[in-house]
Amino acid sequence: MPDALRDDVYRRPLTTALERPGLGPGWRCADVGAGGGDVSVALAELVGHEGRVYAVDSDPRARDEAAVVAAAFSQVICITQAGEDLLLPEPVDLAFCRFLLMHVLDPAVVLDRMRRATRPGGWVVAQEPITSAGRVAGRPLSMPSARHADVGALLPALARAAELDVVDAWAEAPAGAGPGPVAEYLESLTDVSPGDDPVVLPPLVTVVGRVPS
Ligand SMILES: C[S@@+](CC[C@H](N)C(=O)[O-])C[C@H]1O[C@@H](n2cnc3c(N)ncnc32)[C@H](O)[C@@H]1O
């Protein structure tokens, strides 16, 4: 999947999610399930050279990709590690994940590790889809390759179960009809062009959680 395209259509929820905790210079962050590193770069731009971003992914190929994308940002440290085993050199101010929990064996285990990796009073922010709430020509989308394609619908409850204070939570879905980034994104996911059919991409649920002090 082309990460740049996903960043294009889901850029707005990402921006809002990073603004909500007040992320800024000097913060230490983890991007868990970092993939190609586009979110890690967005984090690196906000935390600056005084900050730190751990780009964590279980797939070593992702580390290589992220290292290339983040080559200009010495504050990004790429690590090959499963979210289930998350163990960082220092507590972070923000642990973030996007399109990760839908793929892991047990989302609750990974959220718990993200909370433990975050300092008291720090933030855990997760963005996950409700795939079946997406629509093409009015019909629901599906993603059989994902273990928990609709995990977004459970995200606020999962965050509470992980002992996070849920400060904010919302859902957002890009939509369109005809040529444009929404149709291109859908085609990249399904290999089928929607033509002029109306498309609502899977809503992304964002949960902004805080680790109790
Ligand atoms: C769909 S990509 C999302 C990439 C990125 N977060 C984004 O939003 O563009 C999912 C990534 O999660 C990684 N992943 C899957 N299971 C994982 C696990 N248990 N621990 C850490 N990373 C995992 C995959 O290797 C892949 O790079």
The ligand as a Tripos MOL2 file, in Angstrom:
@<TRIPOS>MOLECULE
LIG
   27    29     1     0     0
SMALL
NO_CHARGES

@<TRIPOS>ATOM
      1 C1         -0.7450   -0.8640    7.5810 C.3       1 LIG1
      2 S1          0.8750   -0.5880    8.1480 S.3       1 LIG1
      3 C2          0.6930    0.9790    8.9550 C.3       1 LIG1
      4 C3          1.9020    1.8280    8.8500 C.3       1 LIG1
      5 C4          1.8060    3.2030    9.5370 C.3       1 LIG1
      6 N1          1.4360    3.0870   10.9390 N.3       1 LIG1
      7 C5          0.8550    4.1250    8.8340 C.2       1 LIG1
      8 O1         -0.1710    4.4760    9.3980 O.co2     1 LIG1
      9 O2          1.1490    4.5130    7.6850 O.co2     1 LIG1
     10 C6          0.9720   -1.7040    9.5350 C.3       1 LIG1
     11 C7          2.3820   -1.8870   10.0370 C.3       1 LIG1
     12 O3          2.3130   -2.5730   11.2910 O.3       1 LIG1
     13 C8          3.3710   -3.5240   11.3430 C.3       1 LIG1
     14 N2          3.0060   -4.5540   12.3070 N.ar      1 LIG1
     15 C9          2.1050   -5.5570   12.1640 C.ar      1 LIG1
     16 N3          2.0310   -6.2860   13.2930 N.ar      1 LIG1
     17 C10         2.8910   -5.7120   14.1720 C.ar      1 LIG1
     18 C11         3.2500   -5.9870   15.5260 C.ar      1 LIG1
     19 N4          2.7020   -7.0040   16.1910 N.pl3     1 LIG1
     20 N5          4.1580   -5.2000   16.1190 N.ar      1 LIG1
     21 C12         4.7230   -4.1490   15.4590 C.ar      1 LIG1
     22 N6          4.4320   -3.8430   14.1720 N.ar      1 LIG1
     23 C13         3.5250   -4.6130   13.5490 C.ar      1 LIG1
     24 C14         3.5070   -4.0180    9.9250 C.3       1 LIG1
     25 O4          4.7890   -4.5760    9.6970 O.3       1 LIG1
     26 C15         3.2520   -2.7350    9.1210 C.3       1 LIG1
     27 O5          4.4530   -2.0610    8.8420 O.3       1 LIG1
@<TRIPOS>BOND
     1     1     2 1
     2     2     3 1
     3     2    10 1
     4     3     4 1
     5     4     5 1
     6     5     6 1
     7     5     7 1
     8     7     8 2
     9     7     9 1
    10    10    11 1
    11    11    12 1
    12    11    26 1
    13    12    13 1
    14    13    14 1
    15    13    24 1
    16    14    15 ar
    17    14    23 ar
    18    15    16 ar
    19    16    17 ar
    20    17    18 ar
    21    17    23 ar
    22    18    19 1
    23    18    20 ar
    24    20    21 ar
    25    21    22 ar
    26    22    23 ar
    27    24    25 1
    28    24    26 1
    29    26    27 1
@<TRIPOS>SUBSTRUCTURE
     1 LIG1         1 GROUP 0 **** ****
